[in-house]
Amino acid sequence: MKNQGGDAFIGIFGVVIPVWLVNSEKTISAKLSYIYYSKITTKYPLIIFFSLFFAGSSSAQDIHLGKTFRDCSDCPEMVVVPAGDFMMGSSSADTERDLAAVPTYDLESHLLSWFWPTEIGEARRFVSREHPQHQVTIAKSFGIGKYLITAGEFAAFVRETGYSTGPCLIRTRPRATHSPGAAWPHPGFAATVRDPVVCVTWEDAKAYIDWLNSKLRDSATSNGDGLYRLPSEAEWEFAARARTQTARWWGDAIGVAKAKCDGCQGLDDRWRTAPVGSFQPNQFGLYDMLGNAWQWTEDCWHENYIGAPTDGSAWTDAGCTFNTFRGGGWDSSPWMLRSATRGGGDKNDATSSQGFRVAKTLQ
């Protein structure tokens, strides 16, 4: 509506209408709580786009983007991830690109990879699990751990409950071994309280989450949100991609010192975890979504995405004993550190590169 003084105010029932001035020297942001401009003449034509309902728009989804919260002193710091859509998995073009980044040493090893275990052969098996690519809709925002659960956070749970974990498979060159006494406090290297806890099974992660939820029930400051849980595989990938469709949230190439893996270079090339937060976060403010430690998800293991849910929920089967983990670990080759990479294992197995982060349902 234009007033008699030549000024203009654009709005409808309190909802902002995005306005752009074509060929104007000034830009008016669509994110302002109101839009006010003066003395606009016919020299500057207006293109007005508006909507009475912003569901699904980036402006609405960004309201809580990056907001953090912590429910109790022993609870992990959480980040609010907005709702949205994304393409889950890999396309044929993605797979071709990713396989091209896997080291191949000569034609003979390339041919023999179809019959004997080689890196390129392992890569082919991994990428085959990322199909078919499909669209997933995350209808509601959710909380996810800013960091992997640390050894210090897990220790608080163990001290309070007396919980005991089982044996752990220690990752060493050239192969993994069971070492006497190996467990989360002694994962084969000197971990700090800020390192991600490793040597934990899927069942250990669920026990920790049960303890967190008991804290919520005992808290007088509970805000009515839902319970802690493991993220679904779809939620994990959506959070890891952070609105990107490249191989990694920072681009297609592995780069240098972007994450912790065997060959990522930079911060620390030793075969061990790094303290959480040692590398840059992704666009959602999440650390170590790729590398440092594999991360358990709620989903049962499936060899591919045929029949996978498209609503972001966990894909579970009654009585399943194998579950999915994502992200790659400190002992992974660089090509494994991709947003689409997925693996699976027995829920009662623990390795020194296996950890987790938690999610939380928000009301």
Helices and strands as residue ranges (DSSP letters): E 7-10, E 19-21, E 35-38, E 46-48, H 58-61, G 62-64, E 68-69, E 78-81, E 84-88, H 92-100, H 107-112, H 119-128, E 134-138, E 142-145, H 151-161, E 169-170, E 177-178, H 202-218, E 228-229, H 233-241, E 294-300, E 322-326, G 334-336, E 342-346, E 354-355, E 359-361
